[in-house]
């Protein structure tokens, strides 16, 4: 299939060769650097209509962290910066599959698996020595080429260790099936948390099984928090050193694990020759004089990119203090109700459209401004939401669900809001009392009525002048109960507009058939 965007020029210096991935806000391309003449991977983020400000923070974090890391087992960032309302990062072109695909191919020998495991540890060791914790080590974020060279990618959830982290709890981030116990319970994360995740990846690499992955998120979390030694039965057929290493990596108590990657490599009796890739193993990957010139030019571009990035970041970054919080978790109060990686929701300015929706909702539905005692109390707040939501208390952003935090609130009424870009804003009132706790589980799909669209032959759909997408839509559109202006357009067949009333709990079928104009 021909890529319709191929040969399009972006940001005045990249020529698109192939679209690898694309959604409403971000895209990943295989591209040509016009000035340097070399192939790269280009990742872009359109901030003009961004519904979740944490996406921008994750994007910027990945660029800044990767700029600090230069290692053969970590994907190399070449250039990053801004152009109009876009942020972009360019990476080295590394023709590869992710480790999950490689494992499914079932083409790895035991020696191949050992080499890949060692390379994973070497890449992690480089990151940890730079005080960087990846926090999302999993097969999808590990790339492998035909020569069995490995590179760790996607540092969007990574954190940089600092002295302040020693006494602070952490927000819950990561992918549930690959999280350490302390990651689930919101404890302070260290390199040993990444080592637990690497143990799961190694288990899967050598046996083809994730030992903790169950039918739902709650069962998966419970498996990580409460397994016994029968978990290690599939490892019995492996060499003793591999078996013992994986078993020690997967100890629930981090003090029972290895302290760092160096100890793991020592236990494996690692030698550099084990992962040495010869030219005969790298078909068509040799470097000529032209490639060396390109590499030098790319290094110069990277230095310039860092300067541009820092200038842009200084102009765009906004820090807004929020409620004094420290994270706590009670593992028995329910498991996270979220299937995608969970991002740390730091305090950042929302896109203008969503900020306006929040402001309007606050003005319309805020509790009465009755006098409240000045005394503030520590309240344990446990919130789960499906699929997920950003949590606000009195319009101050708190975190992304699942939330397990202690918040400091005055006694009385407080406005709780759950915000997800594909749903209306849900809000309710918290009645705070001294020594009280608040636990709640929400399903956004069950909170709102819906409109199901059936448009023939097809159409672009707007609800209350908010663009929904092009039919056929993947699922019904959630709306608030009441009257809504529905607009459907087809560039060839015209426009249709009408009002639709939806009652609480209803699913309304909206059907429209465009008729071709008679000649």
N, C-alpha and C positions, 0 to 999 in steps of 0.2 A: 504494500500500500504506500502510495506516495505521500510524503509529509507536506501538507499544504503550506506550512510556514518555512519550509526549507529555503535557504538562500536569503531569507529576510535579515536585514541588518539591525542590530540592537545596540543602543548606547554609543553609536558611532564608531565602534571598534570590534564588535563581535558579529560574525555571520553564522546564522543558524544552519546546522546540517541536519539535525533530527530532533524532534521533540520526544523526550524520554518519559516525562511525567508532567501533568498539568491539572490544576484545579482552579477554583474561583480566584485565589489570591497568589498562588505560587506556581512556579514552573521549573523544570530541570531540562536543560538542552545539551546536546552534543553540538559544539560550536567550533568555529575557526577564529582565532585571534587575528584580526585583519592585519595589524601592524607587525606581529611577530611570526605569523605564518604557521603556527602550531595549533593542533587540536586541543581543546579543553572541555571540561564540563562546566556549564554555566547554570547557576541557581539564582532565581529572581523572586522577589516579593513585591507585589503591587500594594502599596499602602494607601491608595486613594479611597478605597471603600472597605477597609479592613474591619471585620466585625469583632475580632479578638486581639486586643493590644499585646497579649502575651506572645503572639506569633512573631511580632516585630522584635521583641526582646530576645526571643529564642534565636532568631536569625542573626541579630547583632552579636549575641553571646558566642555563637558558633564561629563567626568570622574572627572575633578578637582572640578567642582561645586557640584556634588553629594557627593564628599568626605567631603564637608563641612556641608552637611545637614543630620541630623538624626532625622526623625520624622515618626510616624506610618502611616501617610498619604502621604508619599513620598517614591518612590521606593528606596531601600537601595543598594548602591554599596558595594561589598565585596572586590574586588581585581581588579587592573588594572595595565597594564605595556606593555612591548614590548617583542617580541620574533622574532628574525630574522627581516624580513621586515613587520611583523604584529604588529598592536596595538590591544589590547583586553581589555574588561571590563567584569567583572562577577557581576551579580546582584543576589539578593535573588530570589528564585523560588517562584513566586506568581501566582498560577493557577487562571486565570481570563479571562475575555473578556474586550474589550475596551467599553467605555460608549456608543458609537454609536451603537454597537451590542446589548447592554443591552436595550437601548431605543427602538430599532426595535423589540425586543422580546415582548414588550408591557406587561410585567409581573410585573411591579413595582406598588406598592400601593402609595398613596399620602404620607404616612409616610416614605416609602422607599426612595422616591424622596427627601423628606426633609432631611433625614439622609445623603444621598449622597451629597446633596448641602452643608450641614454643614461641612462634611469631606473635600470637595474640598476647602472650605474657610479656614479650619484649616491647611491644607497642604500649601496653598498659604501664609497664615499668617506666618508660620515657615520660608518659603523662603524669604519673604519680611523682616522679622526681621533680617535675615542674609544678607540683602542688595542685594538680588538676585531677578531679574525680569525675569519671565519665557519667556514672549514674544510670546508664541505659545500655550496658553491655548485653547484647543478644545477637543471634545469628544474622538477623536482618541488617545489623549495623557493622557487619564484618564482611569485607570484600575479598574475593580470591580470584586470581587470574589463571590462565592455562598452565603457567609454570609453577603453580602452587605457591605464588607469592601472596601474602596477606597484608591487608591494610584496614585499620579501624577507621570508621567514618561516623558521621552524625554526632557532633558534640553539642547539639542544641540544648541538651538537658544538663550539660556538665557544669560543675561548680569549681571555684578556685578556693582552696583552703586558706584560711586566715586565722589569726589569733582569736578573733571574735567567735569563730565557729566552735571553739572548745567548750563554751558554756551555753551555746544556743541549740535549741531543737531545730529539726529540719522539716520543711513542708514535704508531703508525700509526693514523690516524683518517681517515674520509671515505668516499666512495663510489668504488670503483675506476675506473670509466669517466670520472670527472671530477677525478681527483687529479693534482697536479703531480708531476714527477719527485722533487723533494726531499721531498714528502709520502710517497711510496712508500718512499723509502730512510730515512725517520725523521730527516731533517735538521731543523734549527731552522726553523720556519715564520715567514714575514713576510707582509705584505700582498701581496707579489708572487706568493705561492702562490695566494691568492684570485684574482689577476688571470689566472693560467694557467687556473684553472677557469672564469672568466668568458669566456676565449677559446674554450674548448670549447663553452660555452653559446651564444656568439655564432655560432660555426661552425654549430651545429645550428639556430639561429634563422634564419640566412640561407640555409642550403642544405638543411635537413631531415635532415642526417647528423651523427652523432657520429663524428669521424674515427678514434677510437681503439677504439671498441667492437667486440669480437670475440666469437667463440662461447663463450669461457670466460674466467674471471678471469685465469689465467696469461697467455693470449695478449693480453688487454687491457693488462695491466701491461707486458708486453714491448713492445707497440706504443708506449706512452708513453715508455719508456726508450730506444727504438732506432729512431725513425722517421727518414725522410729527406724531402727537399723535395717529393717526389711527393705527399706528404700534402696539399699546398695546392692541388692541381690543381682541385678543385671550386670554389675561390674566384675563378677567372679571370673569371667572368661578372659579378662584383660591382663596384660603384664602387671606384675606386682607393683612396680613403681607408679604406673599410671593409676592403678586402683587405689593405692594408698594416698596419692596426691588428691584425687577427686574427693575421696572420703573426708580428708582433712579440710579441704576447701569448703565443704558443705556442712560444717559444724554450725549449729545454731548460735552458740556463743562465739562472738568474734575473737575472744581471747584464746579460744581453742584452735583457731585457724592459723595459717601462716601470717607473719607480720607484714610481709611485702612480697612482690613478685620475685625478687632476688632469691628468697628462701625457697620458693616453688621451683625455680630453675635449678637451684642447687640440688633439690630433692630428685629432680629428673636427670641429674648428672649431665646437664646441658653443656654442649661444646659449640662454638660458633660455626664449625664445619657442618653441623647438622642442617643448618638453614641456609647454607651458602648456595646461591643459584648460579650455575655456570652458564656460559653463553649458549651451550648446546641445549639448555633447558628453556631458552628464551627465543623462540622462533620469531624472527623479524623484529627483535627488540633492541638490536645493537645501536649504539650512538655514533653517528658520523660527525664530521666537522660542522656541518650545517646545524645538526641537532644541538651540539655543544654551544654554538653561537646563540641559538634560540633559548637554551637554558639560561645563559648569562643574561640575555635580554629580559627573560621572565623574572629573574631575581631583581633586576633593576625596577621592573614594573611593580613587583611586590612591595619594594621599599616605598615607592611613590604612592601605592595604594594604601599603605598603612598611614601615611601622612594625611591623605585625602579622607580616609575613614575617621581618623581621630578628629579632624576638623568638622566633618559632618555630624559625628556623634555628639560633639560638644554643643552643636547648634540645636540638635533635636531632642537630647535627653531631658526628661523632666522628672524630678523627684518630688513625690507628694507623700508626706507622713500619714500613716494610718494608725488605727487602734493598736495600743501596746499589746502584743500577743506573744505567747510561746507555745509550741505545739505539744500536745499530749495525745495519746491514743489508748483506748481500752480495747484490746483485740477481741473481747467477748461481746462487744456492742454492735458487731456487724462488720461485714467486709465491704471494701470499696465497690461501688456499683458502676464501674467504668471499664470499658474494654480497650480503649486506646491509651497511648502513653499519656501520663498526667504531668502537666507543666507547672512549675512554680509560678504563681500569679503575683509577681511583684507589683508595686504601685506605679502604674503608667497611665497616661491620659488616654481616654477612650476615643475612638473615631467620632467625629462631630455628630453624625446621624444617631449613633447609639447613645451618645451623651445627652442629646436632646430628648430622646425617648425616656431616658432615666430621669431627667429633670422634670419633664411633663408628668411622669408617673408620680414623682415625689410630691410635686405641688398639688396634684389632684387627690392623692390617697394617703398623705402623711398623717400619722396620729395627731390628735389635737395637741397644741403647744401648752399643755398643762405644766405646772411647776413640778420639777423633779428634785429629789434630794441630791445634794452635791456628792454624797458618799458613793464611791464606786466599789463594786464587788467583782471578784474573779468568778466567772461563770464558765463551766465546762460546756463546750459547744461541739456536738457530734452531728454532722449532716452528710447524708448520702443523697445522690441525685442521679437518675438515669435519663439521658445518656451522660451528661455532666453539666455543670453550670458554674459561672463565676458568682461568688457570694458577696453581697454588699450588706452592711449594717449601717443604717442611717446615711446611705449614699457613700460610705467609705468602703473601698474595695478591701476584702479580707483575704480570700484565697479561692482556688478552684477546687471543687468537690473531687474526692471525698475530703471533708474538713474534720480534723480532730485537733481542736485548739482550745486553750483557755483564753478568754477575752475579758477585758476589764470594762464593765458597763455600770451605769448608774441604775438604781432601782426605778422601775416604771416601764413604759412602753417604748419599744424600739422597732424600727421598720427593717424587716429582712427581705431582701430581693435576690432572686435567682435569675441570672441572665445567660441565655444561650442564643447564638445568632439565628438559629432556625425555629425559634419559638417566641411567642410573646413573653414579655417580662412577667414573672410570677412574684407576687409579694404578699407578705403576711405580717402580723404583728407579734413580736416577742414580748411577753409580760415577764420582766425580770424581777426576781426576788432574791434576797440574801440567801446564800448557800444553796441556790437552785441550780439545776443542770438542764440542758435542752438537748433532746435527741429527736431527730426526724429523718424520715426517708421519703423522697419524692420521686415520682415518675412523671416527667413532663408530658409524655404521650397521653397520660390519663387525666391531666389537669385541664386540657384545653379541647374545645370542639374542633372539628376539622372540615376542610373542603377538599373533595376528591375531584380532580379535573379530568375530563374526557373530551379532548379537542380534536376535531377532524378537519383537514389532514394533520395539522399540527399548529401550534401557536406559541408566542411569547406571552407569559402570564405576569400580571401585576396585581397585587392586592393592596388597596389603599395607597396606590402610587409607589408601592415598594416592589421592586423587581424580584420575582420568585424563580424564574427559569423557563426553559423551553420544554414543552411537552414532547414525549411522555415524561412526567415527573416520577421520581423514584418512589415517592410516598405522598399521602395526603398532606395538605398544608395546615398546620396548626394556627388557629386564630382565637381571639377573644370572643366571648358570646356577644352577639349584637349584629349591627348592620355594617356591611363592608362593600366598598366599591371594587368591583372586579373588572379588569381590563384585559382583553386578549387581542393580540395583533398578529397578523401574518403579512410579511412585506409584499406579497403578491395579491392576497385576497382581501386585505383591508383590516378594519378594527371593529371590535365589538365590546361594548361597555354596559354594565348593568349593576344594580345593587343586589346583594345577597344577604339574607338574614339567617344567622346560625344560632341555635339555642344551645344552652349548656348541655354537654355530653353528646351532642349530635354529630353525625358525619353526613354532610350534605354533598350530594353528587351534582357537580356542575358540568353540564354538557353543552357543547356548541359545535355546529358544523358550518364551516365556511363554504359558501357557494361561489363558484367561479362566475365572474361577470359574463353575461351573454354578449356575444359580438354582434 
